[in-house]
Amino acid sequence: MSYERDRFVALLPEHGHVLDAGCGSGRDSKAFMDAGFSVTAFDASKEMRKRASEYLGREVLDMRFEDINFNNEFDGVWACASLLHVPVDQLPETMRKLNASLKSGGVIYASFKYGDGTKMRGSRTFSDFNEKSIVPLFEDAGFEILFNESGNDNRPGRADEMWVNAIARKNGIY
């Protein structure tokens, strides 16, 4: 993820404030902290919060996307493989909340499994997108897409899985 993180960080002010939305184990929060950023992290999973809190040496907020209520607080929102768990009908409102959480000119990174619509994988529901279908999700929530591309999963044994990655800037509509 260093390529995507570096591209995202290049758009942030030095020592900016990042919201790691759905932080999982805390891997990316730690990378941002090590790079000198202030980080607020949240996750809905009790086990992930516990792991991330131990790894980061700080509290990870117990929060779901529908609970977001920040206003003009962050320079960047990092949502790596987390928004894909939000039901597709709730994503527009979630994206507007994430937009409101950003300062003027703030940026967001989000990644989704490559595809179209809602898919079940095991017992979990995923909202899949591609380079075209992701555009209205961001634009309708008041973002201007800066980067939008697909690529393969680099993890061992997952080379056949595709992802779409997008970085967008808050454009001031909301």
PLY file of the C-alpha trace (Angstrom):
ply
format ascii 1.0
element vertex 174
property float x
property float y
property float z
element edge 173
property int vertex1
property int vertex2
end_header
0.00 0.00 0.00
3.04 2.29 0.15
2.41 3.53 -3.41
-1.15 4.63 -2.61
-0.14 6.03 0.80
2.70 8.05 -0.73
0.41 9.49 -3.39
-2.14 10.42 -0.70
0.47 11.91 1.67
1.87 14.10 -1.13
-1.51 15.92 -1.17
-1.57 16.61 2.60
-0.05 19.51 4.51
2.99 18.66 6.61
1.93 17.23 10.00
-1.72 17.25 8.88
-4.55 15.39 10.59
-5.69 12.09 9.02
-8.85 10.11 9.74
-8.17 6.40 9.24
-11.73 5.28 8.60
-12.06 1.57 9.26
-8.42 1.23 10.34
-8.37 -2.54 10.76
-5.11 -3.65 12.40
-3.69 -0.11 12.37
-1.08 -0.72 9.67
-1.78 2.51 7.80
-2.38 4.59 10.93
1.10 3.57 12.08
2.63 4.56 8.73
0.95 7.98 8.92
2.06 8.48 12.52
5.63 7.50 11.63
5.52 10.08 8.83
4.63 12.83 11.33
0.87 13.04 10.87
-1.73 13.30 13.60
-4.09 10.33 13.25
-7.60 9.63 14.47
-8.51 6.00 13.81
-11.77 4.12 14.13
-13.09 0.65 13.43
-16.37 -1.15 14.09
-14.73 -4.48 14.94
-13.90 -4.98 18.60
-11.05 -7.35 17.74
-9.55 -4.95 15.16
-9.80 -2.03 17.60
-8.00 -4.08 20.24
-5.21 -5.08 17.83
-4.84 -1.58 16.43
-4.86 0.07 19.87
-2.09 -2.26 21.06
-0.08 -1.75 17.87
-0.46 2.04 17.90
-0.18 2.53 21.65
-3.32 4.65 21.61
-7.08 4.33 21.63
-8.91 3.49 18.45
-12.46 4.83 18.38
-15.40 2.40 18.46
-17.35 3.73 15.49
-19.25 2.67 12.41
-19.47 4.74 9.24
-23.06 5.73 9.98
-21.87 7.25 13.29
-19.47 9.72 11.65
-20.20 13.22 12.89
-16.98 15.18 12.35
-17.01 18.65 10.86
-14.08 20.36 9.14
-11.51 18.44 11.25
-9.27 16.48 8.92
-6.81 17.19 6.12
-7.27 13.68 4.79
-9.52 10.65 5.10
-7.97 7.23 4.47
-10.56 4.51 3.79
-8.51 1.54 2.64
-10.69 -1.50 1.94
-13.26 -0.31 4.47
-16.03 1.56 2.64
-16.60 -1.57 0.59
-18.42 -2.99 3.63
-20.97 -0.14 3.65
-24.20 -1.19 1.86
-24.36 0.49 -1.52
-27.59 2.33 -0.65
-25.88 3.91 2.40
-22.68 4.91 0.59
-23.89 8.29 -0.75
-24.72 9.52 2.78
-21.49 8.08 4.15
-19.49 9.87 1.46
-21.23 13.17 2.30
-20.34 12.67 5.98
-16.73 12.02 5.06
-16.74 15.15 2.91
-18.08 17.20 5.84
-15.32 15.81 8.06
-12.66 17.29 5.78
-11.22 20.78 5.91
-11.45 22.87 2.75
-9.25 21.28 0.11
-8.97 18.03 2.07
-8.43 14.73 0.28
-9.88 11.25 0.57
-8.49 7.88 -0.49
-10.80 4.89 -0.87
-10.40 1.42 -2.33
-13.05 -1.06 -3.39
-12.99 -4.55 -4.83
-13.27 -4.33 -8.59
-16.71 -5.14 -9.98
-20.27 -3.90 -10.15
-22.92 -3.79 -7.46
-23.35 -5.77 -4.29
-21.65 -9.14 -3.89
-21.59 -11.77 -1.16
-18.18 -13.22 -0.39
-18.56 -15.87 2.26
-20.87 -14.34 4.88
-19.85 -10.74 4.13
-21.48 -8.23 1.81
-19.29 -6.08 -0.45
-20.09 -2.99 -2.49
-17.98 -3.32 -5.66
-17.05 -0.57 -8.11
-14.98 -0.01 -11.22
-13.27 3.10 -12.64
-16.52 4.35 -14.20
-19.05 3.46 -11.50
-16.96 5.03 -8.74
-17.04 8.52 -10.33
-20.65 9.48 -9.42
-20.18 8.12 -5.88
-17.43 10.70 -5.32
-18.75 13.55 -7.45
-22.28 13.41 -6.01
-20.77 13.73 -2.51
-18.84 16.89 -3.45
-15.45 15.49 -4.43
-13.28 16.03 -7.50
-11.45 12.82 -8.42
-7.70 13.31 -8.77
-6.64 9.67 -9.29
-8.83 6.74 -10.28
-7.33 3.45 -11.39
-7.60 -0.28 -11.02
-4.91 -2.77 -10.18
-4.19 -6.25 -8.95
-3.95 -7.28 -5.32
-0.26 -7.61 -4.39
-0.81 -10.01 -1.49
0.47 -13.57 -1.95
-2.17 -15.84 -3.48
-4.45 -12.96 -4.47
-2.96 -11.83 -7.79
-6.25 -12.57 -9.55
-8.18 -10.11 -7.33
-8.64 -6.59 -8.68
-9.18 -3.32 -6.80
-10.19 0.17 -7.80
-8.37 2.98 -5.98
-9.47 6.60 -5.95
-8.11 9.79 -4.45
-10.33 12.86 -4.53
-10.33 16.42 -3.21
-13.21 18.13 -1.40
-14.58 20.67 -3.82
-16.65 22.83 -1.52
-20.18 21.86 -2.60
-21.07 20.44 0.83
0 1
1 2
2 3
3 4
4 5
5 6
6 7
7 8
8 9
9 10
10 11
11 12
12 13
13 14
14 15
15 16
16 17
17 18
18 19
19 20
20 21
21 22
22 23
23 24
24 25
25 26
26 27
27 28
28 29
29 30
30 31
31 32
32 33
33 34
34 35
35 36
36 37
37 38
38 39
39 40
40 41
41 42
42 43
43 44
44 45
45 46
46 47
47 48
48 49
49 50
50 51
51 52
52 53
53 54
54 55
55 56
56 57
57 58
58 59
59 60
60 61
61 62
62 63
63 64
64 65
65 66
66 67
67 68
68 69
69 70
70 71
71 72
72 73
73 74
74 75
75 76
76 77
77 78
78 79
79 80
80 81
81 82
82 83
83 84
84 85
85 86
86 87
87 88
88 89
89 90
90 91
91 92
92 93
93 94
94 95
95 96
96 97
97 98
98 99
99 100
100 101
101 102
102 103
103 104
104 105
105 106
106 107
107 108
108 109
109 110
110 111
111 112
112 113
113 114
114 115
115 116
116 117
117 118
118 119
119 120
120 121
121 122
122 123
123 124
124 125
125 126
126 127
127 128
128 129
129 130
130 131
131 132
132 133
133 134
134 135
135 136
136 137
137 138
138 139
139 140
140 141
141 142
142 143
143 144
144 145
145 146
146 147
147 148
148 149
149 150
150 151
151 152
152 153
153 154
154 155
155 156
156 157
157 158
158 159
159 160
160 161
161 162
162 163
163 164
164 165
165 166
166 167
167 168
168 169
169 170
170 171
171 172
172 173
